[in-house]
Amino acid sequence: MTNVLSVIKTIQEHDVAPCKKKVQKIIYLIQESGEDLGFDYSIHFYGPYSEKLDSEIRYLYNRGDLNMDFTPRGHKLSVDNSLATPPVSSTTQEIIAYFRLKSPSDLELLATVLYIKRAIPNANDKNILNNVLRIKGEKYSEIEINNSIKELKNRHYF
């Protein structure tokens, strides 16, 4: 089974060390693709959030398996390349390869759109748009939200 360290290590192999927000959203997208990593999500200020995942990250940091750099732009997470981690699945690899270059804010919007779609299964695009606007206020434009809906449809999330 894929674990948190494996996901973070795979992200950093393709990119720079991700922030906690990016890890939260990518793991959410991995789970919503059908791979159960064991984390429950609820809606939070920055979109879908798993308290259990946040606790797991703190535990891994306190145990010394995870590095955390505290920067003004967030907590950057990294795994020492010498630490052996199980390989991620091909699905997880593909999701990371696609979403790794997205900004944390872009991932927040995508994950929020998907969370709303999952919470209201029969919601049409207009319902999703209105609910994202209700939750996020003016943080994202209607065009950005509609583009996220299209992107998630193209990625077969709904």
Secondary structure as the mmCIF struct_conf table of DSSP 4:
data_model
#
loop_
_struct_conf.conf_type_id
_struct_conf.id
_struct_conf.beg_label_comp_id
_struct_conf.beg_label_asym_id
_struct_conf.beg_label_seq_id
_struct_conf.end_label_comp_id
_struct_conf.end_label_asym_id
_struct_conf.end_label_seq_id
HELX_RH_AL_P HELX_RH_AL_P1 VAL A 4 HIS A 14
BEND BEND1 ASP A 15 VAL A 16
HELX_LH_PP_P HELX_LH_PP_P1 ALA A 17 PRO A 18
STRN STRN1 CYS A 19 CYS A 19
HELX_RH_AL_P HELX_RH_AL_P2 LYS A 20 GLU A 32
TURN_TY1_P TURN_TY1_P1 SER A 33 GLY A 34
BEND BEND2 GLY A 38 GLY A 38
STRN STRN2 SER A 42 HIS A 44
TURN_TY1_P TURN_TY1_P2 PHE A 45 TYR A 46
STRN STRN3 GLY A 47 TYR A 49
HELX_RH_AL_P HELX_RH_AL_P3 GLU A 51 ARG A 63
TURN_TY1_P TURN_TY1_P3 GLY A 64 GLY A 64
BEND BEND3 ASP A 65 LEU A 66
STRN STRN4 ASN A 67 THR A 71
TURN_TY1_P TURN_TY1_P4 PRO A 72 ARG A 73
STRN STRN5 GLY A 74 SER A 78
TURN_TY1_P TURN_TY1_P5 ASN A 81 SER A 82
BEND BEND4 LEU A 83 LEU A 83
HELX_LH_PP_P HELX_LH_PP_P2 PRO A 86 SER A 89
HELX_RH_AL_P HELX_RH_AL_P4 SER A 90 PHE A 99
TURN_TY1_P TURN_TY1_P6 ARG A 100 LEU A 101
BEND BEND5 LYS A 102 LYS A 102
HELX_RH_AL_P HELX_RH_AL_P5 PRO A 104 ALA A 119
BEND BEND6 ILE A 120 ILE A 120
TURN_TY1_P TURN_TY1_P7 PRO A 121 ASN A 122
HELX_RH_AL_P HELX_RH_AL_P6 ASP A 125 LYS A 136
TURN_TY1_P TURN_TY1_P8 GLY A 137 GLU A 138
BEND BEND7 LYS A 139 TYR A 140
HELX_RH_AL_P HELX_RH_AL_P7 GLU A 142 ASN A 154
TURN_TY1_P TURN_TY1_P9 ARG A 155 HIS A 156
#
